[in-house]
Amino acid sequence: MIGRSDTRPVFPDRGWFEALREAVAADAELAVIGRWCTLDFALVAGEETVLLRLEEGKISEIVLEPDIGATWSVTLRGTRDDWLTFLRPVPPPFYSDLLAMNSRVPSFAIEGDRRVFVRHLHALGKVFRLAQQIGSGND
């Protein structure tokens, strides 16, 4: 953006997901709790889909707008505003974590293999707490 003095990555651009990849790779807690977390999941923000591949708790691949042949186990689907609200420095009630959003935000859903989601919930929760620390870049 011309004239923008802040160079923080903006959600959901590739740079934002690269910043998340770096934060995940550098996190000592996630290195321990994520070592058994290998999963492919899609984050849907309105009309945009991003496929994230986690291997041993690290983001190994970021696929923007995956093609029709791509597969994954879990989809985290919300509006763009849902995600921007979740990424606020202090999100309002029901936007503090994925399970709260799934229970109380009608436009947000966790889809796919729920057993896989629950199996990796602790590591995914940490990934998304790191995402909240990065913020949306739109503030």
C-alpha positions, 0 to 999 in steps of 0.5 A: 500500500502506497504511503503505508509506514507500517510493514507488518504483513496483512491477513490473509496475504501470503506474507501474513502466513509466512510470518505465521510460519516463522513464529510457529518455527521459532516457538519453543512450546510448540516444538514440544507439543507439536512434534506429533502434530501432522495435519493438513487444514484449510483456513477459509476467510470469506471467498479465500482459501489457504491450505496449511500443511503442518508436519511435526508442529511446523508449517511445511507448506502454504497453498493459497487458493488450492486447486480442485485436486488438493485435499485436507482433513479439517476446514476452519471456515469463517467470514473475513470479518470473523478472522479479523475480529479473532486477530484483534489484540483483545478479541471480544467475547466468543472470538478468543479461540476456535472452539468458542467461535465454533460454538457462538459465532454463527458464521464460523464453523469447524468442518471435516474430520473432528477426531483429527481436529480434536487430536491436534487441538492443543497444537492448533490452539498454540498456532492460533494464539501465535496468529493472534500475536501477529495480528491482522496487520489491518489495525 
